[in-house]
């Protein structure tokens, strides 16, 4: 079945839903007093490591990865392992005729993680779930938040702005591209919540974008990222990792520092530089990459990476693309 977003269908990319959605209702009870949250304590010293799916309801790859780990009865040999299906309310609204609408119910679950918002008077389905899960996140030492993207792109590990996030991403050895970014102007992400965003605190969260939402490759990336995360902390048995981790050597990792985010200002935004679903790198500074009405967007330096370009829709207020440079 081919899916198109709302708006001018002729101008929008269309994507085929290639994956089967797991029945996450089987995991609803949890074992923590929180629905859809499972936690297993080894009884031995070690960190509390958590993997999260469904921060956005239509990003199914993380749910497939957690369903795999739970069906495999994965258990930690040290520390504590937690598996969390976050915005299940949005996931339940999935409609194959409007696949992008199930991203959230009322508001983006991944934009509410400022303390002032969590402690404020505003209310929504997502804020209720965030407030419910907050005490759980406060116990986590290391979090992997699994996402996917509206448009095709290679996997990206969003490591945050601090050295600790980049160090952890490099230590995992997966995926190839690590993005250093300062967060989102529309609201604070879970990755940047509380102590995860304190450069002096070792507790760290990473956000991985695994690929386009519904391709067959994207859940594979989500599972592999989870295995790399668990292996790094020595949290599960070597035999389990060896059975399921891809034995092929991973490409050398590359770090991209985001230096600017390009907002959409008008209804006449369009990309000029061609993109093919890979990580586009524009060779020369000053190259024209997009137009926004009469405004021209040009690259500020040579070898400028166009990070997570928004090709599916272009409406004022969205981030069109992030501009990044490769750093050592």
N, C-alpha and C positions, 0 to 999 in steps of 0.2 A: 504493500500500500504506500503510495507516495503522499508525503505530507507537505503542505505549504502553510506559511504563516499568513495572518490576516494582512490586508492591504492590497497593493497592486501585485497580483500573483505573477504577472509577466516579468516583474523586475526583481523577484525574490528567488533565492536558491531553494530548491526542493530536496528533501532528504527521505530516503527509504528507511523505515523501521525494520532493522534486520535482526533484532534481539528479542528473545522472549522475556517478558517481565516476571520476576520471581513473585511467589506468594509470600509476602512479608507478614501477612496476618498470622502465619504459624509461629512467628517470633514475637507476637504482640505482648505476651505476658511478661517477658524479661525475667530477671531474677534479682532485681535491685530495688524494687518498689517503684520503678519508673517504667512505663510502658515502652517496649521496643529497645530497652537497654539491658545488655547482658554483660556480666563481669565475673571473671574467674581469677581467684587468688591461688597462687602456687603454694603458699605457706613458706616460701623462701624469700630472702632479701632480693630486692630489685625494683626497678621503676614501675610506675603505673602508666602503661602504654595503651592508648585508645585509638581506634580506627572508626571513622564516622562516614555514613552514607546518607543520602537524601537530604542534604542541606537544602537542595532544591528538588522539588517533587518530580520533575521530568528528567533528572539526571540519574538514570537507572544503573549505570555501571557500578557505582559503589554498593548499591543494594545487591547486585549479582555477586560482588566480591564477598560481602558479609554473609550472604546466604551460603556461599561456598564454604567459608570458614566455619560457620555454625553446623552445616551438614557434615563436615569433616570432623566435628567434635574437637576442634583445635583447643588445646589447653596450654597454659604457660608452664615452663619448668622453673622459672624464677619470676619474682615480681607479680604484677597483676595485669591482666589483659581485659580490656572492655571493648565492646562492639555496640555502636549506637546507630539506630535508624532515626534521624532527627525529625524532619518535617513530613511525617507519614500522612498527615491530614492533606497536604498538597498532593502527595503521591496518589492518594485515593481518588483525586479528581481527574486523573489521567483520561483524556479523551483523544483517541487517535485522529479525530477530525480537526482538533485544535491542540496539537501536541505541545505548543509552547506555553499555553495558558496554565498548565499545571506546575509551573515553576514555584508558585506560592499561592496561598489563599487570599490573604489580605495585604501582606507586604513581604518584602524580601527578608527571609530568616537570616541571611548573611549580611545584613546592614544594621542590625539592632544592638550591637555588642559594646556600645558606649555605656558606661555605668549610669550616666545621666538618663539614658533612654530606659535601661532596665529598671531603674529606681523611680522613673517618672510616672505620670498619670496616663499616658497613652495606652491604648489597649488594642489588641488584634489577636488573631489565632496564632500568629508566629511569635508575638511577644509572650503570650501565655505559655507556649512551649519553651521558649528561651528561659523564662523565669523558672520554669519547672526543672530544666536541665542545668541551670547555672551551678547549683551545688555539686552536681556531678563533675562538670568541667573544672571546678575549683580543686578537685582532687587529682586531676590528670597531670602527669609530668611531661608526656610527649604525645602529641595528637597528630594524626594524619587525617585530613579532611579531604574526601574524595569527590571530585567534581568532573563535569564534562562541559563541552562547549557547543554553542549553537551552530558554528561553522567549522569545517575541517581545519585542523591544525595539528602539528605534532605535539606529543605530550610535553607539558610545561610544569615544572615544580616552582610554585610561587613561594619564595622563602622569606619574604618580609624584608625589612630595611636593616636588620641587625646581623652582625657577624655570626651569631649563634645559629640562625636559621640557615645561612649559606653553608656553614660548617657541617650541619647535620645533613643537608641535601647532598653535599659532596661525599660525605661518609657513606650515604646509601648507595652511591654509584649509579643511580637511576632516578629519572630519565636523563636523556642527553642534555636537555636545556633547563637551566635554572634561571629564574627571573627574580631580580632584586627590585622590589617595589615598596612604596611607602603606604599602600592601602588604597582605599576607595573614597572619593569625595562624597558619595551618596550616603555613606554611613559606615560605621566600623564593622569589620568582618570578625568572625569568630577567631580566625587565625591571629588577630591582633588584640584579642580580649585579655585584659588583666595582666597577669604575670607572663603570659606568652609574649607580650610586647615590651617587657622590661629587659633591657640589654644586660643587666647585672644578675638576672635570675636565670638559672639553667633551663627551666621549663620552657619548652619550645613547641610551636605548632607549625605544621607545613600544610599547604593547600596544593593538591595536584589536579591539574586539568588533563584528563586522560585522552581526549579526542572528541570527535563529534558525537552527540548524545547517543545515537542509536545504531552506530556501525558495529559490526562484529568484532573489530579490533579493539574497541574502547574498553569493554569489560576485561579483556585479556590484560590490557595495561593496568587496570585497576587491581586485578589480582596480583600481577607481578609487583606492582608498587607496594602492596600490602605485605607480600613475602619479603621484599627487600627491607621494609621497615621492621618486621618481626625479626629477621635475621640479624640486623644491625644491633639490636638490643639483646640478642641471644635469648629471646623470650620463649621460643618454642623449639621442639626437638629438631636436631639436624636432619634426621631421617625424613621428617615431614617437608622441610625446606628442600631437601635434595630431590624429593619425588616431584615437586611441583614448580620449582624455580627454573626458568629458562636457562639452560647451560651455556648458551651462546654469550661470548664476551660482549659487554655493553659498550657502546661508543664512548669515546672520551667526552667527559662533560664540559659544557661551555656555559659561562655565566653572562647573563645579559642584564645590565643595569638600566632600568627605566629612567629616562631623564625628563620625559614630558608625556602628559596625557592630552589627547586632542579631543575636546568636546565638540559635539554637533550643535551648531548655532542656528541653522536655518533648515527649511524643508528641501533645500536644493543641494544637500550634501551628496557627493559621489566620489568614489575612488577613481583615480586616473592610472596609477601604477598597477599593472596586471598582477593578480594573485591566483595561485593554483592549489591552495590547500596546504602548502608547505609553509615553513617559517620564511617569509619573504625578507630578503636582505637587499637594500638599495645601495648600489656601490658608491655613488658620488654624492657629496654634500650639495645642497641646493636643488636636488631633483624634485620635481613636482610629483606628489603622491596623491593628492586629493584636492577637490574644490568644495568650498562651503559657501554657496552664493557667489559673491565676488571675491571672497577670501581664498588665497592659494596656500595650501599646506605643503611645505618643502622640508626636505631632510636637513637637519642641523649639522651633520657630520658624515664622513665617509662610512661605508659599511653599516648603515642604519637599519636595525631590525624593526619590522612592523609587527608588533606583538599583539595578538588577539584582536585583529581587525573585525569590526562589526559589519558584516556584509548582509545579514538577514534583514535588518531594518535600519532605517536612518531617520530618527526623529530628534528634534532638539532636546537637549538635556542628556542624551546618551553619550558615553565615551566611544568615539569612532575607532580609535586605535591608540596604542601606546608606542612611543618611540624609544628605542633602546640601543645601547652600544655594548659591544662585547668587551669584557674586562678580564684581567688575569686573576 
